[in-house]
Amino acid sequence: MAEIKDLVGKTLTEIKDNGNELIFIVDDGTQYKMYHAQDCCESVSIEDINGELDDLIGTPILLAEEVSNDDFVNAFTSKFKEVEGSYSKKDDEGNYEPESCTWTFYKLATIKGYVDIRWFGESNGYYSESVDFIQVGVDREW
């Protein structure tokens, strides 16, 4: 299975943004796909892309790493308060606290710029909230 760090040293010629999946095309024709394979009762999506994807085109990738929410989960869940007479919690905007959530950040950089791709996944705790990164045509797509 491919990993995001496999992009280090490669030169991208194109990045296709298809909503909740990104296709990275390398100058040797290799393609990588970043997406979430939907199972059932989970929601996983790209929340934000900070920086310009075009900055990753045409020069070698210097940084490609994945960071998850292990350090951030307490700050996120602290905004939810118990609802009187209920076992659930809500934030000030009326959103319910997810039973399980995962923030995944992908940090990519070239000499031209830096890009953060922020994914958010939530579920009842029984379904995967992870982001899949595969080499198209080599790795199995779920």
N, C-alpha and C positions, 0 to 999 in steps of 0.2 A: 504494500500500500504506500502510495506517495505521501510525502510530508511537505509542508510549506517550505522547510529549509532546503528542499531540493531545488528551489528557484535560485539560490545564491550562486552567483557567477554566470547565470544564464541571461540572455538579452531577449526581452519581450518585444514582439512586433505589433501586438494588438491585445487589448483586453475587451471582451464582450461582456457588457452588463445586461443580463437578462432578468432584471428584477431581483429575485432571491437566489440567483446563482451567477457566478463570474467564471468566464472561460479565459484562461491565460494562454496565449499563443506565443511560442518561443521561435527564435529565428531558424532553428533546425526543423521546424514543422511540428514539434512535440506540443501537445495541448494538455493543460491541466484544468480541472473543473473543481470549483469550490461551491458547495451546495449543502443542503440538508435532505437526506432521504426520509421522506415523511412516512411514519409508521401508522399512528392512530390518533392518539389523544394528546399530542404535543404541538407546540407552536414554536418554530425556530425561523428567524428572519434576520436580514441585514437591517440593523437599526440606523447605522450612520457610516458614511465614508468620509473621513477627515483627510483632506488633501486632494490633489488632482491625480487621477489614475493615469493621465497622459504623462506625468512625470516619471512613470515607471517604464515608458516605452523608449527603445533605442539605445539605452546604455545598460551595462551589466547591473544586475540586482546585487546590492552590497549587504542588505539586511533582509531576512525573511524569518520571522519568528511568530510563535503562537503563545499568548498569555491568557489564562482563564481567570475566573472571578474568585479564586480562593481567598485573595486578600480584600475583595470588595463586597462580598456577600453580606457581611454584618452591616455595613453602611447602607446598603440597599434595603434590607429587611427592617431596619430600624425606623423607617418612615411609616410603617403600617401599625395601626393601633387597633386594639380589640374592640369589636362591635358589641355593645351591651346586649345581653341575652342571646349571644351567638358564640360559636367556636371560631368564627372567621375573623379576619382582620382586614381593614381597608385603609387606604391612604387618604389624604385631604381631597383628592380628586374623585374619590368613590371607587377606585380600582381595588379589587380584591388581591390580597397577597397570594402569589402562586405557591403551591405546595413545594415546588422545587423549581429552581431557576439556575441558568448558567449564562454568564457573560463570557464571550470569547473574542479576544482582540487579535487581529493579524497585523503585524507591523512590517511594512515593506519600505525599502529605500534604495534609491540610486543616487548618483552624484547630483542629479537634477532636483530631487525632492524626496519627501517622506510622506507615506500614506498609512493611515490606520483604518482598518475595516473592522467595525464593531458589530458583532452578532449577539442576539439575545434569544435564549430558548427558555421555555417554561412548560411544565407538565405536572401531572399528579405524582411524579416521582418514579413511575414505572416505565416511562418511555425515554428514549435517548434525546438529549438536548444538544448533542454534539454537532459540529460542522464536519462535513466530509470533504476531503481533498484527495482527488484521484488523478492519475495519469490516464487520459482518455485512450481507450483501446488497449490498455494494459491491465489496469486494475478493474475489479468487478464493481459495477455500479449497482447500488442497492435500490 
